[in-house]
């Protein structure tokens, strides 16, 4: 690990160990914004980690910024750090300034049909946006809408969001997801961006993959610790071959998903790689399902209780695997990409990462 990542890991660990407490998770699920946690992250500039120094960021590489995201997911931090990263990158790519504060972004839902009318300060947004993460907690919401068939990046401020008809729901982790129905809603900033929808989907999928890799790593750590601590029939359950086998399978899923995510990050350093992201999201999603199952098997009934921290991770894993395209979506895209290559190029295509 580089010195930079070592420092980043220590910083994220310090903040999360102080603020990702059981009572914070509980109150967050009840609708209380974890202000102390976000403020601690803000004080060291981590929400701006994906931005260049000219845009107010810290000048970290893309890979180092996503390392911060992975480590925050390792702790299950109940804040929209990934959404803030993604919103900032979309605004920057469209040539728009990135405002301070909490940002969120739409999740490229197939039922979203957002349209723009008017120009300049009279630009208005209409249409539905489904399951927007932290939609009522953010200071600025970034979406992709169409104007005469041209995709545009749109920023809507909190004041305007407060007047929009909406339905509040939660994901499995208890995090807020908002269904908005925009009707002539004023926009704070608008700019065209070619293939904005595809960029939103691919970068969002990569960030969810990074988060799943981080949460899986912690689930494995919890499982190993519990297997060594829990004594049954006079010895730790980790000494039993059946449990050792389960832990080995879990470790395999963690390693495979981390490798796929690392390859996707490297391939996306200068722009997202559809194939690498598709592999990472589908592999991390599969690992999330099977890994969470194994982790709970190792913990037995204890892992399902609210007293144990495991469920804070596994419920996020189950939620993240479905956002920005599930395994079926991305595996289908891999198949379509492979078919386009033809028989002679199939093997070079599959092994190009």
QUINORCOR-V225680 format. One record per pair of residues at least 24 apart in sequence whose ideal C-beta (glycine too) atoms are under 6 Angstrom apart, sorted by the first residue. I is the first residue (numbers start at 0). J is the second residue. If there is no record, write none. Layout:
i->(I I)
j->(J J)
//
This chain:
i->(3 4 7 8 10 11 11 14 15 15 19 19 24 27 28 32 33 33 36 37 46 49 49 49 50 54 54 61 62 65 65 68 69 69 69 72 72 72 73 73 73 75 75 75 79 79 79 81 81 82 85 85 85 86 89 89 92 93 93 93 94 95 95 98 100 101 101 102 102 103 103 103 103 104 105 105 106 106 106 107 107 113 113 114 115 115 122 122 123 124 124 124 124 125 125 125 126 127 128 129 130 131 133 134 135 143 143 143 149 150 150 151 151 152 152 152 153 153 154 154 155 156 159 159 170 171 171 171 172 172 172 200 201 201 202 203 204 204 204 204 205 205 207 207 207 208 208 208 208 209 210 211 211 211 211 212 212 212 212 214 214 214 215 215 215 215 216 217 218 218 219 219 221 222 222 225 226 245 245 249 249 252 252 252 256 256 256 262 274 275 277 277 277 280 281 281 281 284 284 284 285 287 287 291)
j->(63 66 67 70 43 70 71 39 74 76 74 76 311 77 173 136 77 78 78 78 83 84 87 88 87 91 97 268 264 209 264 209 209 212 213 210 213 214 213 216 217 311 312 315 103 132 133 206 210 132 202 203 206 141 141 152 192 152 190 192 190 188 190 139 138 137 138 137 139 132 133 137 140 141 131 142 130 322 323 199 200 142 144 145 144 146 186 189 183 153 181 184 186 181 182 183 181 180 179 178 176 177 175 177 177 195 196 199 191 195 196 189 191 190 192 195 186 189 187 188 186 187 184 185 318 314 317 318 314 315 318 323 271 276 271 323 276 280 323 324 263 276 319 322 323 260 279 280 283 260 319 283 287 316 319 256 257 260 283 312 315 316 253 256 286 290 253 312 294 312 249 253 309 294 297 298 297 293 297 290 293 286 289 290 282 283 286 352 336 352 329 332 333 329 326 329 330 320 325 326 326 316 320 316)
//
